[in-house]
Amino acid sequence: MKVEFYPRLKSSRRVLLGFRAALVLLGSSFLSAFAQGDEHWAYAAIDTRITPPVTNDPRVLNPIDQFIFAQLRIHELAPNPSANLPTLFRRAAYDMTGLPPSPECLQSSPPTSQQDYLRFVDRLLNSPRFGEHWGRRWLDLARYADTNGVDENYNYLQAWRYRDYVVQALNQDKPYDRFLTEQIAGDLLSPDVPWQEQAEQIIATGFLTLGPKMLAEQDKEKLLIDIVDEQIDTLARTTMGMTIGCARCHDHKFDPLSKEDYYALAGIFASTKTMANTDHVSFWNESIIPHPDNAKLTRHHQQEIEERSDTIEALRRTADSEDKKKKLQQLEKELKKLRDQGPKLPKAMAVMEGQPHNIPVHIRGNHTTKGSQLIPRGFPQRVAQQMKSVSINSAQSGRRELAAWLTQPDHPLTARVMVNRIWQGYFGRGLVATPSNFGLRGSPPSHPLLLDWLAAELIRADWSLKHIHRLILTSATYQQSSQANEAARGIDPDNTLLSHQNQRRLSAESIRDSILLAGDRLDLTMGGQVEQADQNATYYRGKGNEFHSRRRALYLPIIRGRGYEMFNTFDYPDSGSHLAQRTSTIVPHQALFMLNDPMVSESAATLAKTASRNAHELTDAQMDHIYATLYFRRPTSIERQRVRRHLDQFSQTIEATSDESPVAALVHGLMAANEFIYVE
Amino acid sequence: MWNNQISRREALRLAGLGLGAFSLSSGGLTMVGRQPSAITASPSHIPSRAKRIIFLFMHGGPSHIDTFDHKPLLSRDNGKPLPFDKPRVQFAKTGNLLRSPWSFAQHGQSGAWISELFPRLATQADQLSFIKSIHGSNEAHGGALLKIHTGSDTFVRPSMGAWISYGLGSENPDLPSFITINPTLGHGGVQNFGSAFLPPIHQATRIGARGQSMKNVSIANLSGAQAKRRLQEAQLALIRQQNESQINRLGFNPDLTARTDSFDLAYRMQSVAPALLDLDQESEATRELYGISESTTENFGRQCLLARRLSEAGVRFVQCSHGYWDQHSKLQEQHGKLAQQIDQPICGLLQDLETRGLLDETLVIWGGEFGRTPTAQGKDGRDHNPHAFTWWFAGGGIKPGVSHGITDDYGYYAVQDKVHIHDLHATILRLMGLDHERLTYRHAGRDFRLTDVEGTVVKELIG
């Protein structure tokens, strides 16, 4: 069945509602029937000729609004006016950096115009906090962690280098095509670049090795093919929104992906060396990264070996007593250890080229029952057939070509998937609501023309991600207030059409960082390895919650299988696999955390003390400071009365002998209220 | 309002918000109305007697051939080579056959074989039914634990307890529906009691962790201090008022309302849970029954007694973990010690449940992640063996006195009426009134099940 997908969007509201009702009634089987066949929107080429619908609407600030407002008009809805400036500042600050704006910004020079907002956006786009916040989102996709997890919870002592690479790349606005290429094939790129870039290229391939591995699996062939599977799954979902993992055992049930497509890709990673060995408990590859000191370190190491050898030789000639012989043995043992260890050069988790080879289909995904034919390494046919062809050099793994193929401007998925992820970060939901599944079972785009226009825009801007961020942030659509009006609530209860902004809860990391920041206890040092409980040990042996670092949450080691309780409670689940979007649940444990965790009460006490020396009373200015810190706004007169009333009550409740402060109890209550952890 | 326009995903998310109750009908979720609790009991697929589960998980892999799977030929052929091939993949190298250091006897009307490791449990023989032909595929602890708990040793999947919580909901609005006591944080860690893609409300609330003394464990962030309570009540009023004025400003938002309500639920949980966790509220006789006064049995006795209290209060799935049954060497010494730690507490648990009329509706399960080899590792140990192991069942919904499945003459492989871990899961769900093929969740474009595409119910076990 061949179906024109786009015209549906120009049709009347009745048709849309009918479509929606049908969806509810029939579930997604309707959708797959609707979209089956060759014309699945996501595999069609990106339409680079789309122009924004013409309008003379004065509220339009940039082309995004032309697309969004046109759709709203079809449904007889109007966009909301812009949110008030403090609300907008707070929203943008959280969306861009994961942190609230500084309260001084409200108190000393409150924003007065749209120009102030644009300057604010530019400032934050250049803030190092931007790369930290958006880097964390990328790390979700890359299933980043600091330990292996699953069976043998080995420390990934070098993983932090990849994390820092991601933060830095996003802060520098490294072009997205380059960013992907380095992560897939950085080790194969030209070495004729400064050493820093060489190092980055190697570190970037950590993307492929960060997954959990069954290190103690004794069927080593299974271990290796499971690693390949995990790599393909993460890579395809992250870059193409493709759930190709299903095709390991059978042709994909819904998407045009065959077993052969899967094993063509699998051959590329089977030809890549991810593991250093396949011992009883296997170990992954770590590559030396270039640094100007490396030569010196190597020389020193060599010198030390020579010196020690000389000492041993001298001793051997005079070794006449038992004591001296024992000493000699000891020295020889140490020398051997020194030799084996090699010079202490910096290393990164990284892949290398392996033995290039093609592999057969594993029947029903089982490595002990293989098909008779070798599948040539290559790319999913349904997507590749319409693109400029790329052929794989048979003497190499094919990663270089895979990266080139993914970042070709005619790739239908790469740019679409990435702009959709950015959109999701600013509205809580992507234009495609299933950000890592653009297949037939994924959601169709709510605004297909806008999605294509943004994707084309990303490519036109030489893959500058910050260009897309700025476009969204400066649109009227983004700046709308979040109150839904009656009409919108009736016609579009999920706000798919974006007649207003969405009220969104902060992520676990933002909540933690905001709590610490409110008490002025957040350490903004960037990068590097946060001290691990048992630094340099092979196994992770701690209990999981002992990192009392006050660095941003991003820098706390992520221990697979032992997540921070606070993170788990606020929906950052185990980091064992690609995470396309965080959920936002509401469970009583979150309330218990806000009521009883010392992190919250300590920050509340600090903020209370900073605000007022008197633990029982607050002046208007002091109240302003507390509200600016927590909510980035002034209290209303009703709130001022409420605060005073509660302060009196807390004073009566707290026993005279107790050292608890009523003002601290008040601040604690305000921190536990919704507004502190929601953006409007 | 929103109830006829609500999307499936939204509905599921709201299930965690205390806004709705859900029932499972023909495999799909249907909204049935506004309820005050977080997750409310849902009708099951199939009528069943079992309402709750207590899972006694023996971490490390207890030896089936030294406990419940009696192998006379193993004694006869002690020291001889195994007369057939060992598996293609083994965890470690093993040598010749090693006899069990313990003698076996038949107990009760059913004539169940139980070794002398469990003299107390043997008095309850007629309550028990055994599956002796369980087999998995993963020969390492991590993979085997994940397989047992989540059905997958390859991918991150929801745990059995989370599936049951999702399928049946909570019986008590003031308590979580899945609690795990002293679990290991290694070998898969929280994944073994996590909810993966199911709504997080179904993940286990953890009490303690492996190696912690039960005397001083609790639920995170539960505060019982009375003085703090009064202040907290005043703070809750402030929070509610502050939230209400925000909602008035922004208009209706179910999330904001639900989050306001969640503070009340948290506060109720805080009122109920500390008393439940306090074992001093039990009589001396009951504590005695669980072996709490003896130092050997105290810790696991406390786990079992707490499990009964939580279960009685309506927690659907309580898991108690005990270990570490991984005797690559010193089998006799260590298995002996471990068995002693659990024998009285488990016997006490079964008796106590029966006295209180709870055994009929509480499914008690005992088992580890794999069995052990009949061949010796070193001189006095046994290696991991995922090819054959035994679990037993008691109480809710089972037919007692059954011994299902047979292993070979030495207990290396399950050979007759083999029960794969997927079959085990299908059977446990069936005992809880859930059809494993209809208990599904839509994620990443397809419907997922605890049993993936496998699973056959062991009908012989169903009462």
Interface residues (C-beta under 8 A of the other chain):
Chain A: V24 G27 S28 G149 V150 D151 E152 N153 M214 A216 E217 Q218 D219 D226 D229 T243 C246 K253 F254 T434 S436 N437 G439 R441 G442 S482 Q483 A484 R489 P493 D494 Q503 R505 K543 G544 R560 G561 R562 G563 E565 N568 D571 P573 D574 G576 S577 T583 S584 T585 I586 V587 P588 H589 Q590 A591 L592 F593 M594 L595 N596 D597 T636 I638 E639 R642 H646 Q649 F650 T653 I654 E655 S658 E660 A665 L666 H668 G669 L670 A672 A673 N674 E675 Y678 E680
Chain B: W2 Q5 I6 S7 R8 E10 R13 G16 L17 G18 G28 A38 R88 V89 Q90 F91 N138 E139 A140 H141 G142 G143 L146 D153 T154 F155 V156 L185 G186 H187 G188 G189 V190 Q191 G194 S195 A196 P199 P200 I201 Q203 T205 A209 A220 N221 L222 S223 A227 R230 L231 Q232 A234 Q235 A237 L238 I239 Q241 Q242 N243 S245 Q246 R249 L250 G251 F252 N253 D255 L256 A258 R259 T260 S262 F263 L265 A266 Y267 M269 Q270 R442 A444 G445 R446
